[in-house]
Amino acid sequence: MARSLDPQLMRLVAARFKVLAEPARLAILDALRAGEMTVTDLVDITTLGQANLSKHLQLLHSHGFVKRRKDGLFTYYAVANRDVYRLCDVMCGHLEAEATARRKLALAR
């Protein structure tokens, strides 16, 4: 049975989804699927500039999507809770199914 969301919880959920509504942040989370990385690693993988990447990492961190640890001069980032990938995988699967259905419909015409 689906649970009803109270207004405060709705605002919290909406804020979390808003953070995920930016392709650059999704690219960062996708890169972190491989494991913990430094900012330099993430710059190389995502091709985002360091300042831009740092801004997105700060937002992801403040909303609990990523965790960080310092080791000497380096800061390492990792996904705080891998459940975020379940959300992404559900949406990607849904979008792929829609695209497949549209292609089949177009071919049938």
VEXMI-32323 format. One record per atom (N, C-alpha, C): atom name; z, y, x. Coordinates in Angstrom, 1 decimal, m for minus. Example, Ala and Ser with C-alpha at 12.3 -4.5 7.8 and 13.67 -1.06 7.14 Angstrom:
2
   atom       c3       c2       c1
      N      7.8     m5.7     13.2
     CA      7.8     m4.5     12.3
      C      7.8     m3.3     13.2
      N      7.1     m2.2     12.8
     CA      7.1     m1.1     13.7
      C      7.9      0.0     12.9
***
This chain:
109
   atom       c3       c2       c1
      N      0.0     m1.2      0.8
     CA      0.0      0.0      0.0
      C      0.0      1.2      0.9
      N     m0.9      2.2      0.6
     CA     m1.0      3.4      1.4
      C      0.3      4.3      1.2
      N      0.7      4.9      2.2
     CA      1.9      5.7      2.1
      C      1.5      7.2      1.8
      N      2.3      7.8      1.0
     CA      2.0      9.2      0.7
      C      2.6     10.1      1.8
      N      1.8     11.1      2.2
     CA      2.2     12.0      3.3
      C      2.8     13.3      2.7
      N      4.0     13.6      3.2
     CA      4.6     14.9      2.8
      C      3.9     16.0      3.5
      N      4.0     17.2      3.0
     CA      3.2     18.3      3.6
      C      3.5     18.6      5.1
      N      4.7     18.4      5.6
     CA      5.0     18.6      7.0
      C      4.3     17.5      7.8
      N      4.4     16.3      7.4
     CA      3.7     15.2      8.1
      C      2.2     15.4      8.1
      N      1.6     15.9      7.0
     CA      0.2     16.2      6.9
      C     m0.2     17.2      8.0
      N      0.6     18.2      8.1
     CA      0.3     19.3      9.2
      C      0.4     18.7     10.6
      N      1.3     17.8     10.8
     CA      1.4     17.1     12.1
      C      0.2     16.3     12.4
      N     m0.2     15.5     11.4
     CA     m1.4     14.6     11.5
      C     m2.6     15.5     11.7
      N     m2.8     16.5     11.0
     CA     m3.9     17.4     11.1
      C     m4.0     18.0     12.5
      N     m2.8     18.4     13.0
     CA     m2.8     19.0     14.4
      C     m3.3     18.0     15.4
      N     m2.8     16.7     15.3
     CA     m3.2     15.7     16.2
      C     m4.7     15.5     16.1
      N     m5.3     15.4     14.9
     CA     m6.7     15.2     14.8
      C     m7.5     16.4     15.3
      N     m6.9     17.5     15.1
     CA     m7.6     18.7     15.7
      C     m7.8     18.6     17.2
      N     m6.7     18.1     17.9
     CA     m6.8     18.0     19.3
      C     m7.9     17.0     19.7
      N     m8.1     16.0     18.8
     CA     m9.2     15.0     19.1
      C    m10.6     15.4     18.7
      N    m10.7     16.6     18.0
     CA    m11.9     17.1     17.5
      C    m12.8     17.8     18.6
      N    m12.5     17.6     19.8
     CA    m13.2     18.3     20.9
      C    m13.8     17.3     21.8
      N    m15.1     17.3     21.9
     CA    m15.8     16.2     22.8
      C    m15.3     16.1     24.2
      N    m14.9     17.3     24.8
     CA    m14.4     17.2     26.2
      C    m13.1     16.4     26.3
      N    m12.2     16.6     25.3
     CA    m11.0     15.9     25.3
      C    m11.2     14.4     25.0
      N    m12.2     14.1     24.2
     CA    m12.5     12.7     24.0
      C    m13.1     12.1     25.3
      N    m13.9     12.8     26.0
     CA    m14.4     12.4     27.3
      C    m13.3     12.1     28.3
      N    m12.3     12.9     28.3
     CA    m11.1     12.7     29.2
      C    m10.4     11.4     28.8
      N    m10.1     11.3     27.5
     CA     m9.4     10.1     27.1
      C    m10.3      8.8     27.4
      N    m11.6      8.9     27.2
     CA    m12.4      7.8     27.5
      C    m12.4      7.4     29.0
      N    m12.4      8.4     29.8
     CA    m12.3      8.2     31.3
      C    m11.0      7.5     31.6
      N     m9.9      7.9     30.9
     CA     m8.6      7.4     31.2
      C     m8.4      5.9     30.7
      N     m9.4      5.4     30.0
     CA     m9.3      4.0     29.6
      C     m9.2      3.1     30.8
      N     m9.8      3.5     31.9
     CA     m9.8      2.8     33.1
      C     m8.5      2.8     33.8
      N     m7.6      3.7     33.5
     CA     m6.3      3.8     34.1
      C     m6.0      5.2     34.6
      N     m4.9      5.3     35.3
     CA     m4.4      6.5     35.8
      C     m5.3      7.2     36.7
      N     m5.5      8.5     36.6
     CA     m6.4      9.2     37.5
      C     m5.9     10.6     37.9
      N     m6.4     11.1     39.0
     CA     m6.0     12.5     39.4
      C     m7.0     13.4     38.7
      N     m6.7     14.7     38.8
     CA     m7.6     15.7     38.2
      C     m8.9     15.7     38.9
      N     m8.9     15.4     40.2
     CA    m10.2     15.3     41.0
      C    m11.0     14.2     40.4
      N    m10.4     13.0     40.2
     CA    m11.1     11.9     39.6
      C    m11.7     12.3     38.3
      N    m11.0     12.9     37.5
     CA    m11.4     13.3     36.1
      C    m12.5     14.3     36.2
      N    m12.5     15.3     37.1
     CA    m13.6     16.2     37.3
      C    m14.8     15.5     37.6
      N    m14.8     14.5     38.5
     CA    m16.0     13.8     38.9
      C    m16.5     13.0     37.8
      N    m15.7     12.4     37.0
     CA    m16.2     11.5     35.9
      C    m16.7     12.3     34.7
      N    m15.9     13.3     34.3
     CA    m16.3     14.1     33.1
      C    m17.3     15.2     33.4
      N    m17.4     15.6     34.6
     CA    m18.3     16.8     35.0
      C    m17.7     18.1     34.5
      N    m16.5     18.1     34.0
     CA    m15.9     19.4     33.5
      C    m15.4     20.1     34.7
      N    m15.4     21.4     34.7
     CA    m14.9     22.2     35.8
      C    m13.4     22.0     35.8
      N    m12.8     22.2     37.0
     CA    m11.3     22.0     37.1
      C    m10.5     22.8     36.2
      N    m10.8     24.1     36.0
     CA    m10.0     25.0     35.1
      C    m10.1     24.5     33.7
      N    m11.3     24.2     33.3
     CA    m11.5     23.7     31.9
      C    m10.8     22.4     31.7
      N    m11.0     21.5     32.6
     CA    m10.3     20.2     32.5
      C     m8.8     20.3     32.4
      N     m8.2     21.2     33.3
     CA     m6.8     21.4     33.3
      C     m6.3     21.9     31.9
      N     m7.1     22.8     31.3
     CA     m6.7     23.4     30.0
      C     m6.7     22.2     29.0
      N     m7.7     21.4     29.0
     CA     m7.7     20.3     28.0
      C     m6.6     19.3     28.3
      N     m6.3     19.0     29.6
     CA     m5.2     18.1     29.9
      C     m3.9     18.6     29.4
      N     m3.7     19.9     29.6
     CA     m2.4     20.5     29.1
      C     m2.3     20.3     27.6
      N     m3.3     20.6     26.9
     CA     m3.3     20.4     25.4
      C     m3.0     18.9     25.1
      N     m3.7     18.0     25.7
     CA     m3.5     16.6     25.5
      C     m2.1     16.2     25.8
      N     m1.6     16.7     26.9
     CA     m0.2     16.4     27.3
      C      0.8     17.0     26.3
      N      0.6     18.2     25.8
     CA      1.6     18.9     24.9
      C      1.6     18.2     23.6
      N      0.5     17.5     23.2
     CA      0.5     16.8     21.9
      C      0.8     15.3     22.1
      N      1.1     14.9     23.3
     CA      1.6     13.5     23.5
      C      0.5     12.5     23.8
      N     m0.7     12.9     24.0
     CA     m1.8     12.0     24.2
      C     m1.9     11.4     25.6
      N     m1.5     12.3     26.6
     CA     m1.5     11.9     28.0
      C     m0.1     12.1     28.6
      N      0.2     11.4     29.6
     CA      1.4     11.6     30.4
      C      1.0     11.9     31.8
      N      1.8     12.5     32.6
     CA      1.5     12.9     33.9
      C      2.7     12.6     34.9
      N      2.3     12.4     36.1
     CA      3.4     12.3     37.1
      C      2.9     12.9     38.4
      N      3.8     13.4     39.2
     CA      3.4     14.1     40.4
      C      3.7     13.1     41.6
      N      2.9     13.1     42.5
     CA      3.1     12.3     43.7
      C      2.6     13.1     44.9
      N      3.5     13.8     45.6
     CA      3.1     14.7     46.6
      C      2.3     15.9     46.1
      N      1.1     16.1     46.6
     CA      0.2     17.1     46.2
      C     m0.6     16.8     44.9
      N     m0.6     15.5     44.5
     CA     m1.4     15.1     43.4
      C     m0.7     14.9     42.1
      N     m1.4     15.2     41.0
     CA     m0.8     14.9     39.7
      C     m1.7     13.9     39.1
      N     m1.1     12.8     38.6
     CA     m1.8     11.7     38.0
      C     m1.6     11.7     36.5
      N     m2.7     11.5     35.8
     CA     m2.7     11.5     34.4
      C     m3.1     10.1     33.9
      N     m2.4      9.7     32.7
     CA     m2.7      8.4     32.1
      C     m2.5      8.6     30.6
      N     m3.1      7.7     29.8
     CA     m2.9      7.8     28.4
      C     m1.5      7.4     28.1
      N     m0.8      8.2     27.2
     CA      0.6      8.0     26.9
      C      0.8      6.8     26.0
      N     m0.2      6.6     25.1
     CA     m0.1      5.5     24.1
      C     m1.5      5.1     23.8
      N     m1.8      3.8     24.1
     CA     m3.2      3.3     24.0
      C     m3.6      3.2     22.6
      N     m2.8      3.4     21.6
     CA     m3.2      3.3     20.2
      C     m4.2      4.3     19.8
      N     m4.3      5.4     20.6
     CA     m5.4      6.4     20.3
      C     m6.7      5.8     20.4
      N     m6.9      4.8     21.3
     CA     m8.2      4.1     21.4
      C     m8.5      3.3     20.1
      N     m7.5      2.8     19.4
     CA     m7.8      2.1     18.2
      C     m8.4      3.1     17.2
      N     m7.9      4.3     17.1
     CA     m8.5      5.3     16.2
      C     m9.9      5.6     16.6
      N    m10.2      5.8     17.9
     CA    m11.5      6.0     18.4
      C    m12.5      4.9     18.1
      N    m12.0      3.7     18.3
     CA    m12.8      2.5     18.1
      C    m13.1      2.3     16.7
      N    m12.2      2.6     15.8
     CA    m12.5      2.5     14.3
      C    m13.6      3.4     14.0
      N    m13.5      4.7     14.4
     CA    m14.5      5.7     14.1
      C    m15.8      5.4     14.7
      N    m15.8      4.9     15.9
     CA    m17.1      4.6     16.6
      C    m17.8      3.4     15.8
      N    m17.0      2.4     15.5
     CA    m17.5      1.3     14.7
      C    m18.1      1.7     13.4
      N    m17.4      2.6     12.7
     CA    m17.9      3.1     11.4
      C    m19.2      3.9     11.6
      N    m19.3      4.7     12.6
     CA    m20.5      5.5     12.9
      C    m21.7      4.6     13.3
      N    m21.4      3.6     14.1
     CA    m22.4      2.7     14.5
      C    m23.0      1.9     13.2
      N    m22.1      1.5     12.3
     CA    m22.5      0.8     11.1
      C    m23.3      1.7     10.2
      N    m23.0      3.0     10.1
     CA    m23.7      3.9      9.3
      C    m25.1      4.1      9.9
      N    m25.2      4.2     11.2
     CA    m26.5      4.4     11.9
      C    m27.4      3.2     11.7
      N    m26.8      2.0     11.8
     CA    m27.6      0.8     11.6
      C    m28.1      0.7     10.2
      N    m27.3      1.0      9.3
     CA    m27.7      1.0      7.9
      C    m28.8      2.0      7.6
      N    m28.7      3.2      8.2
     CA    m29.8      4.2      8.1
      C    m31.1      3.7      8.7
      N    m31.0      3.1      9.8
     CA    m32.2      2.5     10.5
      C    m32.9      1.5      9.6
      N    m32.1      0.6      9.1
     CA    m32.6     m0.5      8.2
      C    m33.3      0.1      7.0
      N    m32.6      1.1      6.4
     CA    m33.2      1.7      5.2
      C    m34.5      2.4      5.6
      N    m34.6      3.1      6.7
     CA    m35.8      3.7      7.1
      C    m36.9      2.7      7.4
      N    m36.6      1.6      8.0
     CA    m37.6      0.6      8.2
      C    m38.1     m0.1      6.9
      N    m37.3     m0.1      5.9
     CA    m37.6     m0.8      4.7
      C    m38.6      0.1      3.8
      N    m38.6      1.4      4.2
     CA    m39.5      2.3      3.4
      C    m40.9      2.2      3.7
***
